[in-house]
């Protein structure tokens, strides 16, 4: 028994007000002692601590809009316990909100909360006005306040004992606002309220479905106080029975089978409640924990929990909650057999009502009084209250109300199914589009990969090519440096040769000529005694002068400067001819416009080749061919001398061959050595590049 109609968060939700994020950010910045959970946009379980935080905020130098929000919160918090201060805070908030259209709009919402218990008609108008003004703004905060406005409106309808209309408001007004706000916790509150309405109508399975939906959403939200309340009410649903006016053994059997489920819900509520056992959210927990213990016949624990709930309700001036808690205590007395206590308690509830009148609750009161008087043997009063119960029951058409609620539930489910179908169709189209996009992306990715591979391959080839070019350029630079070095060395050598040749010719040659003249004069005076010996000496002196001039000429051939390369080469070849050595020099197409420095290098190369063949190889026959084809100058030398091992690396480092290599490099040429016929003699082929 005692499935008493509830206000469906009418008191609890008065403690949960949507609060602007920016507001709480400023609060957190200015008042570091405010816990982070205040950022969750609702008043936390520790409401007294929260109240102190808001009061401290008003003492700081924050903006008027922030102070206005704090005043609204304090007004809401004090509405039940201190109406004078609540009204003062509401007026202060209105003054601070004059320059802010949004704050002016939510003023109607908070005013509706203030007049909720005093003037229900005015409260409904104020809630409606708040929604109308907020409908001009399209943001999540506006949608949240519109949700709370319609939720407040539904609480007034609930107080008017109209479950059907309240379900209509929740489904068609509050829930759409919750969904638009993007706040899953608010959506969970809507499902929780629907669950409570179906529980009141003894639609236990439907209520269970909506309770579970609400809990799943609220667990992911910051609204932990409402989650505690929802777990507690879900436990109540598992302890409900079909016939509200009796608790016979047949009715209670399925209830006792569901007690483990109820206990799980109560344990979850206790876990989230934590240390806040004096919070308003704990009232529902204590109420249904007591019922759980009563069904287990553990009456002491049941009464202890009910006393805790009554203390919280009294401290927060919640008369309806006190009424229902005492009604549960009546049932405990009745189950214990303390019928006199039970009768006195239920009569006091009828004589001192909370101010909220539900027909179904009165029906239960009348039935319980009839039953209690019968148990006490006072059948006259038992009949009296039974008659009153029958009359009242005749005015209540529960079947019609349940049918209306069922139709509304079907309509809601149909609408939700249609939304689901539309969403699935949209998802299907989106999936097809995503498939096309994925295929296009795959193709683009494949093309991109192919292009990347091509670019990478081309880059590698280009890198290798550039590397080769760079290496070749480096080699060219090194070669140019070597050529410049050789050129400088050769130029230095030639300059030194010229100097030495001039010294020999002009210095020593002149001195020897003077000696010869002096000796000629002396020879005339003493010819008779020493004439023969002086003549021999003068002959030797002539030979020395000739040899000296030859050496000087080799060091710096004057003929090269006077008559050119071809004549100089012929004179050079003639100077090497002897009875033991025959030289055949052939010159073909040698031009006269070759620079002197290059002519001198060619001359020195040929000179070195003849020296090597005549002196070192002891050749008896030497053939030298010099020819020119545009800027290519060719030298071919062949002899029948001893030759040398062209594989011997040491020979290539000799002074003569080194000089030849340096001069060939100076003229960007090449040199090749090979053996003659029958491995006799040496063949040298040189290719030079001269400047035209």
Number of C-alpha atoms within 10 A of each C-alpha: 19 21 23 18 20 19 21 21 22 18 19 19 20 18 22 22 18 18 21 18 14 11 18 22 14 15 24 18 11 15 16 11 11 20 14 11 15 19 20 17 17 20 25 23 27 15 17 13 15 19 17 12 20 21 16 15 21 17 9 12 10 13 12 17 18 22 23 25 25 26 26 28 27 23 27 23 24 20 23 18 14 13 16 12 14 22 21 14 21 26 18 16 27 22 13 20 22 14 12 11 12 18 20 20 21 26 24 22 28 26 22 27 24 23 18 23 15 10 12 19 14 14 24 24 14 25 27 19 19 26 22 14 17 23 14 10 12 11 12 17 19 24 24 24 23 28 27 26 30 25 25 27 27 27 24 24 21 23 21 15 18 15 24 19 17 25 26 17 18 22 19 13 17 27 21 16 24 24 18 17 21 14 19 20 24 25 23 30 28 24 24 32 25 27 30 31 24 24 26 22 22 19 20 20 14 17 25 21 15 21 26 18 18 28 23 15 20 25 17 13 16 19 23 22 26 28 28 29 26 30 27 29 28 31 30 25 28 24 26 24 23 16 14 18 16 16 14 10 9 9 16 19 12 14 19 17 12 16 18 15 16 24 20 15 22 26 18 14 27 20 11 18 21 10 11 16 18 18 20 24 28 24 27 26 29 25 27 26 24 27 27 24 18 22 17 12 14 15 20 13 16 24 24 14 22 28 19 17 27 22 14 20 23 13 12 18 16 18 18 19 22 22 21 21 26 23 22 24 27 24 22 26 20 19 15 14 13 14 21 14 13 23 20 12 17 22 13 12 17 13 8 11 12 15 10 14 14 17 14 19 17 17 22 21 22 23 20 26 23 24 22 23 20 16 15 12 11 13 15 12 16 21 16 14 21 19 15 16 20 13 12 15 16 10 9 13 9 13 10 11 15 18 13 16 23 17 12 17 18 12 13 15 12 12 12 12 12 12 12 12 12 12 12 13 12 12 13 12 12 13 14 12 12 14 12 12 13 14 12 12 14 12 12 12 14 12 12 13 12 12 12 13 12 12 12 12 12 12 12 12 12 12 13 12 12 13 12 12 12 13 12 12 13 12 12 12 12 12 15 15 12 15 19 14 14 19 19 13 14 19 15 12 13 17 14 14 17 18 15 17 22 17 14 19 20 13 12 15 19 14 14 17 14 12 14 18 13 11 16 16 12 14 19 12 12 11 15 9 10 13 16 12 12 18 15 11 14 18 13 12 16 15 12 14 21 13 12 18 18 16 16 23 19 17 20 21 20 13 16 18 13 10 11 19 24 22 14 20 23 14 14 20 19 14 12 15 16 11 6 10 15 17 20 15 17 15 16 13 12 17 16 13 12 16 11 14 13 18 20 23 22 24 19 18 22 22 18 17 21 24 15 18 24 24 12 13 18 18 23 17 18 23 16 20 16 20 17 18 12 13 13 15 21 20 20 19 21 23 27 22 21 15 21 17 14 14 9 9 9 9 14 14 12 10 11 16 16 13 18 21 20 21 24 22 21 24 21 15 18 14 15 11 15 16 18 16 10 6 12 14 22 24 19 17 15 19 19 21 20 20 11 11
